[in-house]
Amino acid sequence: MLLSTPDQIKLYHSSGLWGEERLDQIFCQHVQDRPDELALIDDQGLHAVTGRRPQCLSFERAWRKVVALSNFLSGIGMKTDTVVAMLMPPSVDAVIFTLVASRMGLIIAPIPITYGETEIREKLERVGAKAILCTARYENEPVAERARNVAADMFSIRFVFCVGEGAPEGLIELQSVLDDEDSASQEDLFELSVSPSADAVLAIHWTSATSQPSRPIGRSHNQLLAVARHVHDQTDLESNDCLMVGHQLSGLNGFAGGLVGALDAGARIQFHHFQTLAHYAEALSEYGGEHIFLPGAHWQAFHSCLSMSAREQLKSVTLIWNRSHAAKSDFCENETAARLLDLTNFGELALFCQIRRHPGEIGSVPLGEINGRKSLQSVWLETNLYGVEEARARSENKIVGGELCLKGAMIPLTIFPVAGAIKGDALRSTSDDFIHTEIGCHLVTEEHGEQRALFRPLGDLSDVLSFGGLSERGVDLDQLYKECGGVVDAAAFVVPSEDDGPGHLMVALVVEDEAEATEHFYTFLKDKQISSTKWPRDVLLVQAIPRQTDGRVQRDSLLAASQLCQVA
């Protein structure tokens, strides 16, 4: 499936930012060059987390599994452009299936493995999925059971594949196929078709760059490789390095920056299930990881956990920030050999990565063309602040800002087509084809910044609620809670923890009858089978939801009201 326009394809091919090779073809070349070197290593605690035996594979062994699984899926009737929902943790099996999808022209849609049945069904219906690949479980989450229940209600789902022990009956278990490397004959091992092209869609992720509910975006091999290459142009990831991958694959950070980047470079991938910082630091020392991705807020605590050997072996530490640099300063220590980088995820539309210019300062983003570090001719991303000139005119040329808009080799132009449609709706754009992000920014002058226009992202123009490592859009939660019978109005908000831990999600409700409102509300959430992350810890019953004149919820007022109730 091609979603890029002919003009876009011509532009980025002629600039050298896009090429002709799919992800599987790139990996296959690494296999031929270094067949016996280690390529993929599972977290050694994988069995306790998913019920799947951990694997350690060389390039050739991994490729044999790719060929064997491709032959099996072709044999049972899987066709090009089939959308396969993938509820898999970061693991060797997830890499194998990604390469299989690349080889066969399948489209994978990674979905958070904590999702409940209602959320899974909504995602699958939206993209017209015909198959599901899932892990049997993930810690206490019954992933395979949920996938089976969803498939039973959706006549469009033809196959439900499962990996891991304890899968419920009725699913196609893939462990025996994945473990049978000898079924791939030597003659067929390196036979690669020229179709599909590298401009065809490989993966679907969901963007929150809109005031509407999040929408699916399909990215081609070339767009995913552009994301990965922009990031690793800064990290200097090389073929003999080891990249620790701990982020889930349902977002660009783990999928493109992690998995695709390592496959492109031919680096060794060491998977890790992010449970505690201390556990992560121990794994880093034990397995020799040299490049890591980490939520930016965890850097100070993680820094203190690092052993001397880990500090010496690290080459890059990439800190991930979520759409905002509002907290301008950050923990400035870096007593390691690593290069410290800041990576900003702009609502799953794009990643922006740069080497930190000053130890305690999250760098602002350049306005205009963002070039490659090694090749100044490579323009990975272009930024523009929508409305900045109008704001200047109204404020007598004072330093102002606007809405961040983006375009470039990693940016899609349309949403993924609704099931049955040929073309997807265009993403909202400016007259010169910059895609709106709905992220507010302001122009800045940094003491340590470049001698060019810079801006600082302040966060979404729509509300984003963060608690721990999770984030949810406030408007999505509000709409969900208002679907409960007897609820007149609803608004989610976060109460900070007293011990610097993750905040607590809460909800304020305006109800018709307060007597049994709370019990009825939680029964509604249970019946909806939504993700446990969307369950508020407590309910605050109010007479009205405070709103601004434009209808936006004043969540700070709700926080103050909840604290008064606790005092009372």
C-alpha positions in Angstrom: 0.0 0.0 0.0 1.3 3.4 -1.0 0.2 6.4 1.0 2.9 8.8 0.0 2.2 11.1 -3.0 4.2 10.7 -6.2 5.6 14.2 -5.6 6.7 13.3 -2.1 8.3 10.0 -3.3 10.2 11.8 -6.1 11.4 14.6 -3.8 12.9 12.4 -1.1 14.4 9.8 -3.4 16.1 12.6 -5.4 17.5 14.1 -2.2 18.9 10.8 -1.1 16.9 10.7 2.1 14.8 7.7 0.8 16.2 4.6 -0.9 15.2 1.4 -2.6 15.8 -1.1 0.1 13.1 -2.5 2.5 14.0 -3.3 6.1 14.3 -7.0 5.4 16.7 -6.4 2.5 18.9 -4.3 4.7 18.9 -6.9 7.4 19.6 -9.7 4.9 22.8 -7.9 3.8 24.0 -7.9 7.4 23.2 -11.6 7.5 25.4 -12.2 4.5 28.2 -10.1 5.8 28.2 -11.3 9.4 26.2 -14.5 9.6 27.6 -15.8 12.9 27.7 -12.6 14.9 25.1 -12.0 17.6 22.1 -10.0 16.5 19.1 -10.4 18.9 19.1 -11.2 22.6 16.0 -11.5 24.8 15.6 -10.2 28.3 16.7 -13.2 30.4 13.6 -12.8 32.6 11.3 -13.0 29.6 9.8 -16.3 30.6 8.5 -14.8 33.9 7.0 -11.9 32.1 5.4 -13.6 29.0 5.8 -17.3 29.3 8.2 -17.4 26.3 11.7 -18.9 26.6 14.3 -16.2 26.0 16.3 -16.5 22.8 19.8 -15.4 21.7 20.3 -15.5 17.9 23.0 -14.8 15.4 22.2 -12.9 12.3 21.8 -16.2 10.2 19.7 -18.0 12.8 17.4 -15.0 13.0 17.1 -14.8 9.3 16.3 -18.6 9.1 13.4 -18.0 11.4 12.2 -15.1 9.2 12.2 -17.3 6.1 10.5 -20.2 7.9 7.7 -18.0 9.3 7.3 -16.3 5.9 6.8 -19.7 4.2 4.3 -20.8 6.8 2.2 -17.6 6.6 2.3 -17.6 2.8 1.1 -21.2 3.0 -2.0 -20.4 5.0 -3.0 -17.6 2.8 -1.6 -14.3 4.3 -1.6 -11.7 1.5 0.3 -8.5 0.8 -1.2 -5.4 2.5 -2.9 -7.5 5.2 -3.1 -5.5 8.4 -1.9 -7.5 11.4 -2.4 -6.1 14.9 0.7 -6.9 17.0 0.3 -7.1 20.8 3.9 -8.1 21.6 6.4 -6.9 24.1 9.9 -5.8 22.9 11.4 -9.2 22.1 13.2 -11.3 19.6 9.8 -12.7 18.3 8.6 -9.1 17.7 11.7 -8.4 15.5 11.3 -11.7 13.6 7.7 -10.8 12.8 8.6 -7.2 11.8 11.1 -8.6 9.3 8.5 -11.2 8.1 6.0 -8.3 7.5 8.7 -6.4 5.6 9.5 -9.4 3.4 5.9 -10.3 2.7 4.4 -6.8 2.4 2.2 -7.1 5.5 1.3 -4.1 7.5 1.8 -4.3 11.2 -0.1 -2.3 13.7 1.6 -2.4 17.1 -0.9 -1.9 19.9 -0.2 -1.4 23.6 -0.4 -4.8 25.3 -2.1 -3.3 28.3 -5.2 -2.4 26.2 -8.6 -3.8 27.2 -10.9 -5.5 24.7 -12.9 -2.4 23.9 -9.7 -0.4 23.0 -8.3 -3.3 20.9 -11.5 -3.7 19.0 -11.7 0.0 18.2 -8.2 0.0 16.9 -8.7 -3.1 14.8 -11.9 -1.9 13.3 -10.4 1.4 12.4 -7.6 0.0 10.3 -9.4 -3.1 8.9 -7.1 -5.7 10.6 -7.4 -9.2 9.3 -5.1 -10.9 11.8 -3.7 -10.6 15.4 -0.3 -11.6 16.7 -0.1 -11.6 20.5 1.9 -12.8 23.4 0.1 -15.3 25.7 0.3 -12.9 28.6 2.3 -9.9 29.8 2.9 -10.0 33.6 -0.7 -10.1 34.9 -2.3 -9.0 31.6 -4.2 -11.8 29.8 -3.3 -10.6 26.4 -4.1 -13.7 24.4 -7.5 -14.1 26.1 -8.4 -10.6 25.2 -7.3 -11.1 21.6 -9.4 -14.3 21.3 -12.5 -12.5 22.7 -12.1 -9.6 20.3 -11.6 -11.9 17.3 -14.8 -13.8 18.3 -16.8 -10.6 18.0 -15.1 -9.5 14.7 -15.9 -11.5 11.6 -13.1 -9.7 9.8 -10.4 -11.4 11.8 -9.2 -14.5 10.0 -6.2 -15.5 12.1 -5.1 -15.1 15.7 -1.5 -16.1 16.3 0.0 -16.6 19.7 3.5 -16.9 21.1 4.2 -18.1 24.7 3.0 -20.8 27.1 -0.5 -20.8 28.5 -2.3 -19.6 25.4 -6.1 -20.2 25.4 -7.6 -22.7 23.0 -8.5 -21.7 19.5 -5.4 -19.7 18.7 -2.7 -20.6 16.2 0.5 -21.2 18.2 3.6 -20.1 16.4 6.3 -21.4 18.8 6.9 -24.6 16.8 7.2 -22.6 13.6 9.5 -20.0 15.0 11.7 -22.7 16.6 12.0 -24.8 13.3 15.0 -23.0 11.7 15.8 -26.1 9.5 12.6 -25.7 7.4 14.2 -22.8 5.5 16.2 -24.4 2.7 19.7 -23.0 1.8 18.6 -22.4 -1.8 15.7 -20.2 -0.8 17.5 -18.4 2.1 18.6 -15.3 0.2 16.0 -15.1 -2.5 14.3 -11.7 -2.1 11.5 -10.3 -4.2 11.7 -6.8 -5.5 8.1 -6.2 -4.4 6.8 -4.5 -2.4 8.8 -1.3 -2.7 10.4 0.6 0.2 7.7 3.3 -0.3 5.0 0.8 0.8 3.5 1.0 4.3 5.2 -1.2 6.9 3.7 -0.1 10.2 0.8 1.9 11.7 1.1 4.1 14.8 -1.4 6.4 16.3 -0.9 10.1 16.5 -2.3 12.5 19.1 -1.6 15.6 17.0 -5.2 16.6 16.8 -8.0 17.8 19.1 -9.9 14.8 17.7 -9.4 11.2 19.1 -6.0 9.8 18.1 -5.8 8.5 14.6 -3.8 5.9 12.8 -0.8 6.9 10.6 0.8 4.4 8.2 4.5 4.8 7.6 6.6 3.3 4.8 9.9 1.6 5.2 11.6 4.9 4.0 9.7 7.0 6.5 10.6 4.7 9.4 14.2 4.6 8.3 14.3 8.4 8.1 13.1 8.6 11.8 15.8 6.0 12.8 18.6 7.6 10.8 17.9 11.1 12.1 18.1 9.7 15.7 21.2 7.6 15.2 22.9 10.3 13.2 23.3 11.8 16.7 24.1 8.6 18.7 26.7 7.3 16.2 25.2 3.7 16.5 27.4 1.3 14.6 27.3 -2.3 13.5 29.5 -3.6 16.3 27.5 -1.8 19.0 24.8 -3.0 21.4 21.5 -1.1 21.7 19.4 -1.7 24.8 15.7 -1.7 23.8 13.3 -1.4 26.7 10.5 0.8 25.2 7.3 -0.8 24.0 6.8 -1.0 20.2 3.5 0.8 20.0 5.2 4.2 19.6 8.0 5.7 17.5 10.5 5.7 20.3 10.7 1.9 20.7 9.8 0.9 17.2 11.6 3.4 14.9 14.3 4.8 17.2 15.0 1.4 18.8 14.1 -1.6 16.7 14.3 -0.1 13.2 17.4 1.9 14.0 19.3 -1.2 15.2 18.2 -3.4 12.3 19.3 -0.6 9.9 22.8 -0.2 11.5 23.2 -4.0 12.0 23.7 -3.4 15.7 23.1 -6.0 18.4 19.7 -5.6 20.1 19.5 -6.4 23.8 15.9 -6.4 25.0 15.0 -5.4 28.5 11.6 -5.2 30.3 11.7 -1.9 32.1 10.6 -2.8 35.7 13.1 -1.0 38.0 16.0 1.4 37.3 18.3 -0.8 39.4 17.3 -3.9 37.3 17.9 -1.9 34.1 21.4 -0.8 35.4 22.3 -4.4 36.3 21.3 -5.6 32.9 23.3 -2.8 31.2 26.5 -3.9 33.1 25.9 -7.6 32.5 25.2 -7.5 28.8 27.4 -4.7 27.7 24.8 -2.3 26.4 26.4 0.8 24.9 23.4 2.8 23.7 20.2 3.3 25.7 16.9 5.2 25.6 15.4 6.4 28.9 12.5 8.6 29.9 14.1 12.0 30.6 12.7 12.3 34.1 14.5 9.2 35.2 18.0 10.3 34.3 19.0 11.5 37.8 17.9 8.4 39.6 19.3 6.1 36.9 22.7 7.9 37.0 23.1 7.1 40.6 22.4 3.4 39.9 25.2 2.9 37.3 28.2 0.9 38.2 31.7 2.0 37.2 31.9 -0.6 34.4 28.5 0.6 32.9 29.6 4.2 33.1 32.7 3.4 31.1 31.0 1.3 28.4 28.2 3.6 27.6 28.5 5.5 24.3 25.1 7.4 24.2 22.3 8.0 26.6 19.1 9.3 24.8 16.6 11.0 27.1 13.0 11.0 25.8 10.8 14.0 26.4 7.1 14.1 25.7 6.1 17.1 23.4 7.3 19.7 25.9 10.5 21.4 27.1 8.6 23.5 29.6 11.0 22.3 32.4 13.9 24.1 30.8 16.6 22.8 33.2 17.4 19.2 33.9 19.8 17.1 36.0 23.2 18.2 34.7 25.5 15.4 35.9 26.9 12.9 33.4 29.8 11.0 35.0 29.9 8.5 32.1 31.7 8.1 28.8 28.3 8.6 27.0 27.1 11.3 24.8 24.0 12.8 26.3 21.1 13.4 23.9 17.6 14.8 24.2 14.8 13.3 22.0 11.4 14.8 21.7 8.4 12.9 20.5 6.0 15.3 18.7 2.8 13.4 19.2 4.0 10.4 17.2 4.3 12.6 14.1 8.1 12.9 14.3 11.1 12.5 16.6 13.6 15.3 17.1 17.0 14.3 18.5 20.0 16.5 19.4 23.2 16.3 21.4 22.9 18.3 24.6 24.6 21.6 24.2 24.8 22.5 27.9 24.8 20.0 30.8 21.8 21.3 32.6 19.7 22.6 29.7 17.3 20.7 27.5 18.1 22.2 24.1 15.5 24.3 22.2 14.6 23.2 18.7 15.9 25.0 15.6 13.4 26.9 13.5 13.5 25.9 9.9 15.6 23.1 8.3 17.1 20.5 10.7 20.1 19.0 8.9 22.0 15.9 9.5 25.1 16.1 11.8 27.3 14.2 9.4 25.8 15.4 6.1 24.5 19.0 6.1 22.8 18.3 2.8 20.4 15.9 4.6 17.3 17.8 5.9 15.5 15.3 8.1 12.9 17.7 9.4 11.6 21.2 8.8 9.9 23.2 11.5 7.6 26.2 11.3 5.6 28.1 13.9 2.1 28.7 12.6 0.7 32.1 13.6 4.0 33.6 14.8 3.9 36.5 12.3 0.4 37.4 13.2 1.3 37.3 16.9 4.3 39.6 16.2 2.1 42.1 14.5 -0.3 42.2 17.5 2.5 42.4 20.1 4.6 45.1 18.4 7.4 42.6 17.4 7.9 41.2 20.9 9.3 37.7 21.2 6.3 35.4 20.8 5.4 31.9 19.5 2.9 29.8 17.7 1.8 26.3 16.9 4.5 23.9 15.8 4.1 22.6 12.3 6.3 20.0 10.6 7.3 18.5 7.3 10.1 16.2 6.1 11.2 12.7 5.2 9.7 11.1 8.3 6.3 13.0 8.2 3.2 11.3 6.8 0.6 13.3 4.9 -2.6 11.3 5.5 -4.1 9.1 8.1 -4.4 5.4 7.4 -7.6 4.6 5.3 -10.7 3.5 7.2 -11.3 -0.2 6.6 -12.5 -0.6 3.0 -11.3 2.8 1.8 -8.6 3.3 -0.8 -7.3 6.7 0.4 -7.0 8.2 3.9 -8.0 11.7 4.8 -5.3 14.3 4.6 -3.8 15.5 7.9 -4.5 19.1 8.6 -1.8 21.2 7.0 -0.8 24.8 6.2 -0.8 26.2 2.7 2.9 25.3 2.3 2.3 21.6 3.4 3.5 21.8 7.0 1.5 19.4 9.1 -0.2 20.8 12.3 0.9 19.3 15.6 -1.3 21.4 18.0 1.9 21.8 20.2 2.3 25.4 21.5 5.8 26.9 21.3 7.6 30.2 21.9 10.7 31.7 20.4 13.7 31.9 22.7 17.2 33.1 22.9 19.5 30.6 24.6 22.8 31.6 26.2 24.3 28.4 24.9 22.1 28.0 21.8 23.0 28.2 18.2 23.1 31.5 16.4 19.8 30.9 14.7 16.1 31.1 15.5 15.1 28.6 18.2 11.9 27.7 19.9 10.9 25.8 23.0 7.9 23.4 22.9 5.5 24.2 25.8 3.2 21.2 25.3 0.0 20.3 23.6 -2.7 22.9 23.0 -5.1 20.1 24.1 -4.6 18.6 27.6 -2.2 15.8 28.2 -2.3 14.2 31.6 0.9 12.4 32.8 1.2 10.0 35.7 4.4 8.1 36.0 5.7 6.9 32.6 2.1 7.0 31.2 0.2 9.8 29.5 -3.3 10.2 28.3 -5.1 13.0 26.6 -7.6 14.7 28.9 -10.3 15.1 26.3 -10.2 11.4 25.4 -10.7 10.5 29.1 -13.4 13.1 29.6 -15.4 11.7 26.6 -15.0 8.1 27.8 -16.3 8.9 31.3 -19.2 10.9 30.0 -20.5 7.7 28.3 -21.5 6.3 31.7 -25.2 6.4 32.2 -26.3 9.0 34.7 -23.2 11.1 34.2 -24.0 14.7 33.0 -20.4 15.9 32.7 -16.9 14.5 33.5 -13.3 15.7 33.6 -10.1 13.8 34.4 -7.2 15.3 36.4 -4.0 14.2 38.1 -3.2 14.5 41.8 0.6 14.7 42.4 2.1 12.0 44.7 3.3 13.1 48.1 6.5 11.1 47.8 7.6 12.2 44.3 6.2 9.1 42.8 3.8 8.9 39.9 0.6 11.1 40.2 -2.8 9.6 40.7 -5.5 9.7 38.0 -8.8 11.0 39.3 -12.2 12.1 37.8 -14.7 14.7 38.7 -18.3 13.8 37.8 -21.5 15.7 37.6 -24.2 13.1 38.1 -28.0 12.9 38.2 -28.1 10.8 41.4 -25.1 10.9 43.9 -26.3 8.0 46.0 -24.8 5.2 43.9 -22.9 7.2 41.4 -19.4 6.0 42.3 -20.3 2.3 42.4 -22.3 2.6 39.1 -19.3 4.4 37.5 -16.8 1.7 38.3 -19.2 -1.0 37.1 -19.4 0.9 33.8 -15.6 0.9 33.5 -15.5 -2.8 34.2 -18.1 -3.5 31.6 -16.3 -1.4 29.0 -13.2 -3.6 29.5 -10.8 -0.6 29.1 -7.2 -0.5 30.0 -6.4 -0.5 33.7 -4.4 2.7 33.1 -7.6 4.6 32.5 -9.2 3.7 35.8 -9.2 6.7 38.1 -8.1 6.0 41.6 -10.9 8.1 43.1 -14.1 9.9 42.1 -14.9 13.5 43.0 -18.6 14.4 42.8 -19.1 18.1 41.9 -22.0 20.4 41.0 -20.3 21.6 37.8 -17.1 21.2 35.8 -15.1 24.5 35.8 -14.3 25.5 32.2 -12.7 28.3 30.3 -14.8 30.4 27.8 -13.6 28.1 25.0 -14.9 25.0 26.8 -11.6 23.7 28.0 -11.6 22.1 31.4 -9.8 24.0 34.2 -8.1 21.0 35.7 -6.1 23.0 38.2 -9.3 24.1 39.8 -10.4 20.4 40.1 -7.1 19.6 41.8 -7.6 22.4 44.3 -11.2 21.2 45.0 -10.0 17.6 45.6 -7.4 18.8 48.1 -10.0 20.8 49.9 -12.2 17.7 50.1 -9.3 15.7 51.6 -8.7 18.4 54.2 -12.4 18.4 55.1 
